Amino acid sequence: MATETSNRPDTDQEASFAETALKLGGKSDEEARRTGAIDKADDQVESLFAAQYQTVNSPAHVAVWNRDIPIELFQSTDVTPSAEVQKVMDDSLDVVRRHLSAGTLMDDEKKITEEVFGDLGAVGYWGLLVDKEYGGAGSPFGAFAPFETKMAMLDPTVAGLASVHGCIGAVDPVRTFGNAEQKKRFLPRLADGSSLSAFALTEPCAGSDLTQLKTEAVLDGDHYVVNGEKLFITNIRPGRTVGLVCMIEGKPAVLIADLPDEENEQFQIVRYGIWALKHTHNVGMKFKDFRVPAENLLIPPRGDGLTIAYHGLNLGRVSVAANASGVMRTMMASMIPWAQFRVTYGAEIASRELVQRRLGRLAGLIVGCDALVAWCGGLIDKGYRGEMECTIAKIFGGAALTEAAIDLFMKTHGGRSFLHGHLFGDHVCEYLAPSIYEGEGEMLAMGFFKSLVKDHGKTYFEPVGKALAAAGIKKPNPLNPAHAWALKSVAMPYLKWLAGRRLSSITKPQLPNMPSEMRKHAEFASENLQKMALEISSTMGKFQLSLADRQCRMAELSGRCQDLITILCTSLYGARQTDEVIRASADILCQGLTQKYTGKRPSNRYFRQLTELGGSIANGSFKSIAGIEPDEILMRYE
């Protein structure tokens, strides 16, 4: 991960783009300030990356705003871990298999047992993302993320906890922002699992709006004294280590805090009923005069605690898609035996088109997740921030898992889905929750759109807005000479960009050798991504400074852009696969996303391909689910 500082101006000394736009749009100073704080945190994260790896040079941004799409940035490769890393991964899978076989994975409260945590620590599981010099395995993220899929096929909670600990827990903040002493003190015990970790950000009033943070730390001698409350924090128990986000002197900050071994007057666990995350500990915390050594404060080279929080979220977002891919494989492994067992009107339902359609669609969703995980993992390892790309993976993964659970898995199993002991009935909230984890999908879609338009808006629209405000013009009319005069200098750069964009032709992508159906998808995505620049810019021009209030339009544009990028990545991923079923699954997903984008009805040919794929999967052709033990068929009949 690159941490080289760019030549961008110090964003602490200037108003953010969002703050400026909202003020010019007539919003209150309070709303502009709060939104601007988030925008500044985003800028500060950007400054941690070398210029070539920042958002304006990221694949998603370049694909829309540049005339040539660098296809190589959308191609993924399989990352082969070192023998040492592979051994940790294999041993970790063996630990979980052993406990599953012995029935010792969960305790009496159906939580992952401390013995499992210890056994995983002993083989190096918790240190996969910790550098070797601090006792970890030093796995590249491009190898770690698909490994999470394999672990999720055994147990999604264990897989998810690797992300909680290594991506959004204390590992990433310390390894990225800790000083030499902090790394030496914390990372070895985070690596061996003697300190399992979490990240305490959310509060009763601070979720999507992180400017509402109220937990406060005040320096008292050589300690900070913390008071406040946290909510919905995963992997919290007494004795754990947390990255604690709090306000220090009016600014967000992060303290690495070791929780006491037992609750006391200074530290209390807040317990509540929660349907999701039921196999781990998701609780709240209350702090009253809780003391944390001052030397545990993380100090980023730029920015504040929100900078640290935003940095780790990208890894967690890719993990959501990786976990979803594994869980959907368990769904497929459950659907097939039931489809072969269940007989209606004298025939197995596995022979019915609607069931075959569900299996084919599920395969497409799985391969789409795999493609995005491989793509994002590679970008992270190359040094890209990957904020837009990881957002796509998270949104797709969460939405895919929801669709798979409700429309494919549940409907195939029918009423038995709701029986105690059925995978769906027992885990439905686990299947739905990923659409919320690491940011709710539609909120993230707007964040994606804001990242997409930020540079364009700052370059072309912000100067116009400032000129209008200076001239006292609220509703500009280009035919009004006074208005035209006020805008004569600031509008010219945009008019030149607009003319150049309209007059230049769409560039054909330089695609590698690939099957014709995959090439067709890649060309479709590339062409329409290049067309989006004019549509997005036109939308910005139409709504001007009120665009921030047009959430529905932003989400819709964002969604279409994400779908095109998913088509491009999946087609390139599918093209390099030798397994014809995986390639056919990629084709089916791309066809479905194309139909969604164009609004065209599915053809008979598409339905034939889809059901043929599903029929072959029912007969065992989807090889990567081999070895998954399907759940028991409940209420069997003769």
VOSE-564740 format. One record per residue (C-alpha): residue in one letter; y, x, z. Coordinates in Angstrom, 1 decimal. Example, Ala and Ser with C-alpha at 12.3 -4.5 7.8 and 13.67 -1.06 7.14 Angstrom:
BEGIN
> type	py	px	pz
> a	-4.5	12.3	7.8
> s	-1.1	13.7	7.1
END
This chain:
BEGIN
> type	py	px	pz
> m	0.0	0.0	0.0
> a	3.3	1.5	-1.0
> t	6.0	1.8	1.6
> e	8.5	3.9	-0.4
> t	12.1	2.7	0.0
> s	13.9	1.5	-3.1
> n	17.5	2.0	-4.0
> r	18.4	-1.6	-3.4
> p	21.5	-2.2	-1.2
> d	21.0	-2.9	2.5
> t	20.4	-6.6	2.6
> d	21.5	-6.7	6.3
> q	25.1	-6.1	5.0
> e	25.3	-8.8	2.4
> a	24.7	-12.5	2.2
> s	21.3	-13.4	0.7
> f	21.0	-15.3	-2.6
> a	19.8	-18.4	-0.8
> e	22.6	-18.3	1.8
> t	25.2	-17.9	-0.9
> a	23.8	-20.6	-3.1
> l	23.6	-23.1	-0.3
> k	27.1	-22.4	0.9
> l	28.4	-22.8	-2.7
> g	26.4	-26.0	-2.9
> g	28.2	-27.5	0.0
> k	25.5	-27.2	2.7
> s	26.4	-26.7	6.3
> d	26.9	-23.2	7.6
> e	23.9	-23.7	9.9
> e	21.5	-24.7	7.1
> a	22.8	-21.9	4.9
> r	22.4	-19.3	7.8
> r	18.9	-20.4	8.7
> t	17.7	-20.4	5.1
> g	19.5	-17.2	4.4
> a	17.6	-15.5	7.3
> i	14.3	-16.2	5.7
> d	15.6	-15.0	2.3
> k	16.8	-11.8	3.9
> a	13.4	-11.2	5.5
> d	11.9	-11.5	2.1
> d	14.4	-9.0	0.7
> q	13.6	-6.6	3.5
> v	9.9	-6.8	2.8
> e	10.7	-6.1	-0.8
> s	12.6	-2.9	0.2
> l	9.4	-1.5	1.7
> f	7.9	-1.2	-1.7
> a	8.7	1.2	-4.6
> a	10.8	-0.5	-7.2
> q	8.1	-0.7	-9.8
> y	5.9	-2.7	-7.3
> q	8.5	-5.2	-6.2
> t	8.5	-8.9	-7.2
> v	10.8	-8.5	-10.2
> n	8.2	-6.1	-11.7
> s	5.2	-8.1	-10.6
> p	2.8	-9.6	-13.1
> a	3.7	-13.2	-12.4
> h	7.5	-12.5	-12.7
> v	7.2	-10.3	-15.8
> a	5.0	-12.9	-17.5
> v	7.8	-15.5	-17.4
> w	10.9	-13.5	-17.9
> n	9.9	-10.6	-20.1
> r	9.2	-11.0	-23.8
> d	6.0	-8.9	-23.8
> i	3.2	-9.8	-21.3
> p	1.5	-6.7	-20.1
> i	-2.0	-8.0	-20.2
> e	-3.4	-5.0	-18.3
> l	-1.6	-6.3	-15.2
> f	-3.7	-9.5	-15.3
> q	-7.0	-7.8	-15.8
> s	-9.2	-7.2	-12.8
> t	-12.0	-4.7	-12.2
> d	-14.8	-4.7	-9.7
> v	-14.1	-2.3	-6.9
> t	-17.1	-0.2	-5.8
> p	-16.8	0.7	-2.1
> s	-17.7	4.1	-0.9
> a	-21.2	4.6	0.6
> e	-19.7	4.6	4.1
> v	-17.8	1.4	3.5
> q	-20.8	-0.3	1.9
> k	-22.9	0.6	4.9
> v	-20.5	-1.1	7.2
> m	-20.5	-4.2	5.0
> d	-24.3	-4.3	4.7
> d	-24.8	-3.7	8.4
> s	-22.2	-6.5	9.3
> l	-24.1	-9.0	7.1
> d	-27.3	-8.0	8.8
> v	-25.8	-8.6	12.2
> v	-24.8	-12.1	11.3
> r	-28.2	-12.8	9.6
> r	-30.0	-11.6	12.7
> h	-28.0	-13.8	15.0
> l	-28.3	-16.8	12.7
> s	-32.1	-16.4	12.6
> a	-32.3	-16.0	16.4
> g	-29.9	-18.9	17.0
> t	-27.5	-16.7	19.0
> l	-24.4	-16.8	16.8
> m	-22.8	-19.5	18.8
> d	-22.6	-20.1	22.6
> d	-23.0	-23.4	24.4
> e	-19.4	-24.4	23.3
> k	-20.3	-23.7	19.7
> k	-18.0	-20.7	19.6
> i	-18.9	-17.3	18.2
> t	-20.4	-15.4	21.1
> e	-19.0	-12.2	22.6
> e	-22.4	-10.5	21.9
> v	-21.8	-11.1	18.1
> f	-18.2	-9.7	18.4
> g	-19.7	-6.6	20.1
> d	-22.5	-6.2	17.6
> l	-20.1	-6.4	14.7
> g	-17.8	-3.9	16.4
> a	-20.7	-1.5	16.8
> v	-21.3	-1.4	13.1
> g	-17.6	-1.1	12.1
> y	-16.8	-4.6	11.0
> w	-13.5	-4.9	12.7
> g	-12.3	-1.6	11.4
> l	-12.9	-2.2	7.7
> l	-9.1	-2.2	7.0
> v	-8.3	0.6	9.5
> d	-7.8	4.1	8.1
> k	-10.5	6.6	8.7
> e	-8.3	8.9	10.8
> y	-8.1	6.1	13.4
> g	-11.8	5.4	13.5
> g	-12.0	2.7	10.8
> a	-13.8	2.6	7.4
> g	-10.6	2.6	5.3
> s	-11.9	0.0	2.9
> p	-9.7	-0.7	-0.2
> f	-8.6	-4.3	-0.1
> g	-10.1	-4.9	-3.5
> a	-13.5	-4.3	-1.9
> f	-12.8	-6.0	1.4
> a	-11.7	-9.4	-0.2
> p	-14.9	-10.1	-2.2
> f	-16.9	-8.9	0.8
> e	-15.3	-11.7	2.7
> t	-16.8	-14.1	0.2
> k	-20.3	-12.8	1.0
> m	-19.7	-13.1	4.7
> a	-18.4	-16.6	4.3
> m	-21.7	-17.5	2.6
> l	-23.4	-16.7	5.9
> d	-20.7	-17.9	8.2
> p	-17.1	-18.7	7.3
> t	-15.8	-18.4	10.8
> v	-17.0	-14.8	11.1
> a	-15.5	-14.1	7.7
> g	-12.2	-15.7	8.6
> l	-11.9	-13.7	11.8
> a	-12.0	-10.5	9.8
> s	-8.9	-11.7	8.1
> v	-7.3	-12.9	11.3
> h	-7.9	-9.5	12.9
> g	-7.3	-7.2	10.0
> c	-4.8	-9.0	7.8
> i	-2.5	-11.1	9.9
> g	-3.6	-9.9	13.4
> a	-2.4	-6.7	15.0
> v	-4.1	-4.3	12.5
> d	-1.7	-4.7	9.5
> p	1.5	-4.7	11.7
> v	0.5	-1.5	13.5
> r	-0.9	0.4	10.5
> t	2.2	-0.5	8.4
> f	5.0	-0.5	10.9
> g	3.7	1.4	13.9
> n	5.0	4.9	14.7
> a	2.5	7.8	15.1
> e	2.1	7.2	18.8
> q	1.5	3.5	18.4
> k	-1.1	4.0	15.7
> k	-2.9	6.5	17.8
> r	-2.9	4.2	20.8
> f	-3.8	0.9	19.2
> l	-5.7	1.5	16.0
> p	-8.9	3.1	17.4
> r	-9.6	0.2	19.7
> l	-8.7	-2.3	17.0
> a	-11.1	-0.5	14.8
> d	-14.1	-0.6	17.1
> g	-13.4	-4.1	18.3
> s	-12.8	-3.3	21.9
> s	-9.4	-5.0	21.2
> l	-9.8	-8.0	19.0
> s	-6.5	-9.3	17.7
> a	-4.3	-12.1	16.6
> f	-0.8	-12.7	15.4
> a	1.4	-15.1	17.6
> l	4.1	-16.5	15.3
> t	3.9	-20.3	15.3
> e	5.7	-22.2	18.1
> p	6.0	-26.0	18.8
> c	9.1	-26.2	16.6
> a	8.6	-23.1	14.5
> g	6.1	-23.4	11.7
> s	7.4	-23.6	8.2
> d	10.9	-23.1	9.7
> l	10.6	-19.8	11.4
> t	14.3	-19.8	12.3
> q	13.4	-22.1	15.1
> l	11.7	-19.3	17.1
> k	12.6	-19.6	20.8
> t	10.2	-17.2	22.6
> e	12.5	-14.5	24.0
> a	12.0	-11.0	25.3
> v	14.7	-9.3	27.4
> l	14.6	-5.6	28.1
> d	14.2	-4.8	31.8
> g	13.9	-1.1	32.5
> d	10.9	0.2	30.5
> h	9.5	-3.3	29.8
> y	10.4	-6.4	27.9
> v	10.1	-9.6	29.9
> v	8.8	-12.4	27.7
> n	9.3	-16.1	28.2
> g	8.3	-18.8	25.7
> e	5.4	-20.7	24.2
> k	3.1	-20.2	21.1
> l	0.9	-22.8	19.4
> f	-2.0	-22.8	16.9
> i	-2.9	-19.1	17.4
> t	-6.4	-18.2	16.2
> n	-8.6	-15.7	18.0
> i	-6.8	-15.9	21.4
> r	-8.7	-15.3	24.6
> p	-7.7	-13.4	27.7
> g	-8.0	-9.7	27.1
> r	-7.2	-9.8	23.4
> t	-4.3	-7.9	21.7
> v	-1.6	-9.9	19.9
> g	1.3	-9.2	17.6
> l	3.8	-11.3	19.5
> v	6.9	-12.5	17.5
> c	9.8	-13.1	19.8
> m	13.6	-13.0	19.8
> i	15.2	-9.8	21.1
> e	19.0	-9.7	21.3
> g	19.2	-12.7	18.9
> k	16.9	-11.2	16.2
> p	13.1	-11.7	15.6
> a	11.0	-8.8	16.7
> v	7.3	-8.0	17.2
> l	5.7	-6.6	20.4
> i	2.1	-5.6	20.4
> a	0.9	-7.1	23.7
> d	-2.3	-6.7	25.5
> l	-3.2	-10.0	27.2
> p	-4.5	-9.8	30.8
> d	-8.2	-10.3	31.3
> e	-7.6	-13.5	33.2
> e	-4.9	-16.1	33.2
> n	-2.2	-15.7	35.8
> e	1.3	-17.0	36.6
> q	2.8	-14.9	33.8
> f	0.2	-15.8	31.1
> q	-1.4	-19.2	30.5
> i	-3.7	-20.5	27.8
> v	-2.7	-24.0	26.4
> r	-5.8	-25.8	25.4
> y	-5.9	-28.8	23.1
> g	-8.4	-30.6	20.9
> i	-8.5	-29.4	17.3
> w	-11.0	-30.4	14.7
> a	-10.6	-27.3	12.4
> l	-11.4	-23.8	13.6
> k	-13.9	-25.3	16.1
> h	-16.1	-22.2	16.2
> t	-13.3	-19.9	17.2
> h	-10.6	-20.1	19.8
> n	-7.4	-21.6	18.5
> v	-5.1	-22.2	21.4
> g	-1.5	-22.1	22.6
> m	0.0	-19.6	25.0
> k	2.8	-19.8	27.6
> f	4.6	-16.8	28.9
> k	6.7	-16.7	32.0
> d	8.2	-13.4	32.9
> f	5.4	-11.7	31.0
> r	5.9	-7.9	30.9
> v	5.2	-5.8	27.8
> p	5.9	-2.1	27.7
> a	9.0	-1.3	25.7
> e	7.1	1.3	23.8
> n	5.1	-1.5	22.2
> l	8.0	-2.7	20.1
> l	7.4	-2.3	16.4
> i	10.5	-1.1	14.5
> p	10.3	-1.6	10.7
> p	12.4	0.8	8.5
> r	14.4	-2.2	7.5
> g	14.6	-5.8	8.7
> d	13.1	-7.3	11.8
> g	10.1	-9.2	13.1
> l	10.1	-11.6	10.2
> t	9.7	-8.7	7.9
> i	6.6	-7.7	9.7
> a	5.3	-11.2	9.7
> y	5.8	-11.7	6.0
> h	4.2	-8.4	5.1
> g	0.7	-9.3	6.4
> l	0.7	-12.9	5.1
> n	-0.2	-11.8	1.5
> l	-3.5	-10.2	2.6
> g	-4.3	-13.4	4.6
> r	-3.6	-15.6	1.6
> v	-6.1	-13.7	-0.6
> s	-8.6	-14.0	2.2
> v	-8.2	-17.8	2.1
> a	-9.4	-17.8	-1.5
> a	-12.2	-15.4	-0.8
> n	-13.5	-17.5	2.1
> a	-13.2	-20.7	0.0
> s	-15.3	-19.1	-2.7
> g	-18.1	-18.4	-0.2
> v	-17.9	-21.9	1.3
> m	-18.1	-23.6	-2.1
> r	-21.2	-21.6	-2.8
> t	-22.8	-23.1	0.3
> m	-21.8	-26.5	-0.9
> m	-23.5	-25.8	-4.3
> a	-26.6	-24.6	-2.5
> s	-26.7	-27.9	-0.6
> m	-26.0	-30.2	-3.5
> i	-28.8	-28.9	-5.7
> p	-31.8	-29.7	-3.5
> w	-30.3	-33.1	-2.7
> a	-29.7	-33.9	-6.4
> q	-33.3	-33.0	-7.2
> f	-34.6	-35.1	-4.2
> r	-32.5	-38.2	-4.6
> v	-33.9	-40.7	-7.1
> t	-32.1	-43.7	-8.4
> y	-33.5	-46.1	-11.0
> g	-36.5	-43.9	-11.5
> a	-34.7	-40.6	-12.2
> e	-33.4	-37.7	-10.1
> i	-29.6	-37.8	-9.9
> a	-29.6	-34.1	-11.0
> s	-30.2	-35.6	-14.5
> r	-27.1	-37.8	-14.3
> e	-24.0	-36.7	-16.1
> l	-21.7	-37.4	-13.2
> v	-23.7	-35.2	-10.8
> q	-23.9	-32.5	-13.5
> r	-20.2	-32.8	-14.0
> r	-19.6	-32.1	-10.3
> l	-21.8	-29.0	-10.3
> g	-20.1	-27.7	-13.5
> r	-16.7	-28.3	-12.0
> l	-17.7	-26.7	-8.7
> a	-18.8	-23.6	-10.6
> g	-15.5	-23.4	-12.4
> l	-13.6	-23.6	-9.1
> i	-15.8	-20.8	-7.6
> v	-15.2	-18.5	-10.5
> g	-11.5	-19.2	-10.5
> c	-11.3	-18.1	-6.9
> d	-13.4	-15.0	-7.6
> a	-11.1	-14.1	-10.5
> l	-7.9	-14.5	-8.5
> v	-9.4	-12.6	-5.5
> a	-10.4	-9.7	-7.7
> w	-7.0	-9.7	-9.4
> c	-4.9	-9.8	-6.3
> g	-7.1	-7.2	-4.5
> g	-6.5	-4.8	-7.3
> l	-2.8	-5.3	-7.3
> i	-2.6	-4.7	-3.5
> d	-4.5	-1.5	-3.9
> k	-2.2	-0.3	-6.7
> g	0.8	-0.8	-4.4
> y	2.2	-4.1	-5.5
> r	3.7	-6.4	-3.0
> g	1.8	-9.2	-4.7
> e	3.8	-12.0	-2.9
> m	3.7	-14.3	-5.9
> e	0.2	-13.5	-7.0
> c	-1.3	-13.9	-3.5
> t	0.5	-17.2	-3.2
> i	-1.3	-18.4	-6.4
> a	-4.7	-17.3	-4.9
> k	-4.0	-19.1	-1.7
> i	-2.8	-22.3	-3.2
> f	-5.7	-22.4	-5.7
> g	-8.3	-21.5	-3.1
> g	-7.1	-24.2	-0.6
> a	-6.8	-26.9	-3.2
> a	-10.2	-26.0	-4.8
> l	-12.0	-26.2	-1.4
> t	-10.4	-29.6	-0.7
> e	-11.4	-31.0	-4.2
> a	-14.9	-29.5	-3.8
> a	-15.4	-31.0	-0.4
> i	-14.2	-34.5	-1.1
> d	-14.7	-35.1	-4.8
> l	-17.8	-33.1	-5.5
> f	-19.8	-32.4	-2.3
> m	-19.2	-35.6	-0.3
> k	-19.6	-38.0	-3.2
> t	-22.9	-36.4	-4.3
> h	-24.4	-36.7	-0.8
> g	-23.0	-40.2	-0.3
> g	-23.4	-41.9	3.1
> r	-25.4	-39.1	4.5
> s	-22.3	-36.9	4.3
> f	-21.1	-38.6	7.5
> l	-24.2	-38.1	9.6
> h	-24.2	-35.7	12.6
> g	-25.7	-32.5	11.4
> h	-24.6	-32.8	7.8
> l	-22.5	-29.9	6.5
> f	-19.7	-32.2	5.3
> g	-19.6	-34.5	8.3
> d	-19.7	-31.5	10.7
> h	-17.2	-29.3	8.9
> v	-14.9	-31.6	6.9
> c	-11.8	-30.4	8.8
> e	-12.8	-26.8	8.2
> y	-12.9	-27.6	4.5
> l	-9.4	-29.2	4.5
> a	-7.6	-26.9	6.8
> p	-7.3	-23.9	4.3
> s	-4.7	-25.9	2.3
> i	-2.5	-25.5	5.4
> y	-3.5	-21.9	6.5
> e	-1.0	-19.2	5.6
> g	1.5	-21.8	4.5
> e	1.0	-25.4	3.3
> g	0.4	-25.5	-0.4
> e	3.4	-27.4	-1.7
> m	5.7	-25.4	0.6
> l	4.3	-22.2	-0.8
> a	4.7	-23.6	-4.3
> m	8.4	-23.9	-3.7
> g	8.5	-20.4	-2.2
> f	6.7	-19.2	-5.4
> f	9.4	-20.9	-7.5
> k	12.2	-19.4	-5.5
> s	10.8	-15.9	-5.9
> l	10.4	-16.6	-9.6
> v	14.1	-17.7	-10.1
> k	15.8	-15.5	-7.6
> d	16.6	-12.5	-9.8
> h	17.6	-14.7	-12.7
> g	19.8	-16.9	-10.5
> k	21.4	-14.0	-8.8
> t	22.1	-12.3	-12.1
> y	23.5	-15.3	-14.1
> f	24.1	-18.4	-12.0
> e	25.5	-17.0	-8.7
> p	28.6	-15.5	-10.5
> v	29.2	-18.8	-12.2
> g	28.9	-20.6	-8.8
> k	31.3	-18.3	-7.2
> a	33.8	-18.6	-10.0
> l	33.6	-22.4	-9.8
> a	34.2	-22.4	-6.1
> a	37.1	-20.0	-6.4
> a	38.7	-22.4	-9.0
> g	38.0	-25.4	-6.9
> i	35.7	-27.0	-9.6
> k	32.9	-29.1	-8.3
> k	31.6	-30.6	-11.6
> p	32.1	-28.2	-14.5
> n	32.8	-29.5	-18.0
> p	32.5	-26.8	-20.7
> l	34.8	-28.9	-22.9
> n	37.6	-28.8	-20.4
> p	39.8	-25.8	-21.3
> a	40.6	-25.1	-17.7
> h	37.0	-25.0	-16.8
> a	36.1	-22.9	-19.8
> w	38.8	-20.4	-18.9
> a	37.6	-20.1	-15.3
> l	34.1	-19.3	-16.6
> k	35.0	-17.1	-19.6
> s	33.9	-13.8	-18.1
> v	31.0	-14.8	-15.8
> a	29.3	-17.2	-18.3
> m	29.1	-14.7	-21.2
> p	26.1	-12.7	-19.8
> y	24.1	-15.9	-19.5
> l	25.1	-17.1	-22.9
> k	24.0	-13.8	-24.4
> w	20.6	-14.0	-22.6
> l	20.2	-17.6	-23.7
> a	20.9	-16.9	-27.3
> g	18.6	-13.9	-27.3
> r	15.8	-15.9	-25.8
> r	16.1	-18.7	-28.2
> l	16.4	-16.5	-31.3
> s	13.6	-14.2	-30.5
> s	10.0	-15.1	-31.4
> i	7.1	-15.3	-28.9
> t	5.2	-12.1	-28.8
> k	1.4	-12.3	-29.2
> p	-0.4	-10.6	-26.3
> q	-2.4	-7.4	-26.9
> l	-5.7	-8.7	-25.7
> p	-8.9	-6.7	-25.3
> n	-12.1	-7.5	-27.2
> m	-13.2	-10.8	-25.7
> p	-15.2	-13.9	-26.7
> s	-13.4	-16.4	-28.9
> e	-13.2	-19.1	-26.2
> m	-11.8	-16.7	-23.7
> r	-9.3	-15.3	-26.2
> k	-8.1	-18.9	-27.0
> h	-7.4	-19.5	-23.3
> a	-5.6	-16.2	-22.8
> e	-3.4	-16.8	-25.9
> f	-2.6	-20.3	-24.7
> a	-1.6	-19.1	-21.3
> s	0.5	-16.2	-22.7
> e	2.4	-18.3	-25.2
> n	3.3	-21.0	-22.7
> l	4.2	-18.5	-19.9
> q	6.8	-17.1	-22.4
> k	8.1	-20.6	-23.1
> m	8.7	-21.3	-19.4
> a	11.7	-19.0	-19.1
> l	13.9	-21.4	-21.1
> e	12.6	-24.5	-19.3
> i	13.1	-23.0	-15.9
> s	16.6	-21.6	-16.8
> s	17.5	-25.0	-18.3
> t	16.5	-26.7	-15.0
> m	18.6	-24.2	-13.0
> g	21.5	-24.9	-15.3
> k	21.1	-28.7	-15.0
> f	20.9	-28.9	-11.2
> q	23.0	-25.8	-10.5
> l	23.5	-25.3	-6.8
> s	21.7	-28.6	-5.9
> l	18.4	-27.1	-7.2
> a	17.3	-26.4	-3.6
> d	17.2	-30.1	-3.0
> r	15.1	-30.8	-6.0
> q	11.8	-30.0	-4.3
> c	9.6	-32.2	-6.5
> r	10.9	-30.6	-9.7
> m	10.5	-27.1	-8.2
> a	7.0	-27.8	-7.1
> e	6.1	-29.2	-10.5
> l	7.4	-26.3	-12.4
> s	5.8	-23.9	-10.0
> g	2.5	-25.6	-10.3
> r	2.5	-25.4	-14.1
> c	3.4	-21.7	-14.0
> q	0.6	-21.1	-11.4
> d	-1.9	-22.9	-13.6
> l	-1.0	-20.8	-16.7
> i	-1.4	-17.6	-14.7
> t	-4.8	-18.8	-13.3
> i	-5.9	-19.5	-16.9
> l	-4.9	-16.0	-18.0
> c	-6.6	-14.3	-15.1
> t	-9.8	-16.4	-15.2
> s	-10.2	-16.0	-19.0
> l	-9.8	-12.2	-18.7
> y	-12.2	-12.2	-15.7
> g	-14.7	-14.3	-17.6
> a	-14.5	-12.2	-20.7
> r	-15.8	-9.1	-18.8
> q	-18.8	-10.9	-17.3
> t	-22.3	-10.4	-18.7
> d	-23.6	-13.5	-17.0
> e	-23.3	-16.4	-19.5
> v	-23.2	-19.0	-16.7
> i	-20.2	-17.3	-15.0
> r	-18.5	-17.0	-18.4
> a	-19.2	-20.7	-19.1
> s	-17.8	-21.6	-15.7
> a	-14.6	-19.7	-16.5
> d	-14.4	-21.5	-19.8
> i	-14.8	-24.9	-18.1
> l	-12.1	-24.2	-15.5
> c	-9.7	-23.0	-18.2
> q	-10.3	-26.0	-20.3
> g	-9.6	-28.3	-17.3
> l	-6.4	-26.5	-16.5
> t	-5.3	-26.7	-20.1
> q	-5.9	-30.4	-20.2
> k	-3.9	-30.8	-17.0
> y	-1.0	-28.7	-18.5
> t	-0.9	-30.5	-21.9
> g	-1.8	-34.0	-20.7
> k	-4.5	-34.3	-23.3
> r	-7.6	-36.3	-22.7
> p	-10.9	-34.5	-22.3
> s	-12.9	-34.3	-25.5
> n	-16.6	-35.3	-25.9
> r	-17.3	-31.6	-26.6
> y	-15.8	-30.7	-23.2
> f	-17.9	-33.2	-21.4
> r	-21.0	-32.0	-23.2
> q	-20.2	-28.3	-22.2
> l	-19.5	-29.4	-18.7
> t	-22.6	-31.4	-18.1
> e	-24.8	-28.8	-19.8
> l	-23.4	-26.2	-17.5
> g	-24.1	-28.5	-14.5
> g	-27.6	-29.2	-15.7
> s	-28.4	-25.5	-15.9
> i	-27.0	-24.9	-12.5
> a	-29.2	-27.7	-11.1
> n	-32.1	-25.7	-12.5
> g	-31.1	-22.5	-10.7
> s	-28.9	-20.6	-13.1
> f	-26.0	-19.9	-10.7
> k	-27.5	-16.6	-9.4
> s	-24.9	-15.8	-6.7
> i	-26.1	-18.6	-4.5
> a	-29.6	-17.1	-4.3
> g	-30.5	-16.5	-0.7
> i	-28.3	-19.2	0.8
> e	-30.5	-21.3	3.0
> p	-29.6	-24.9	2.1
> d	-29.0	-27.4	5.0
> e	-31.7	-29.9	5.8
> i	-31.9	-33.1	3.8
> l	-31.2	-35.8	6.5
> m	-33.0	-39.1	6.6
> r	-35.6	-38.3	4.0
> y	-37.5	-41.2	2.5
> e	-40.9	-41.6	0.8
END
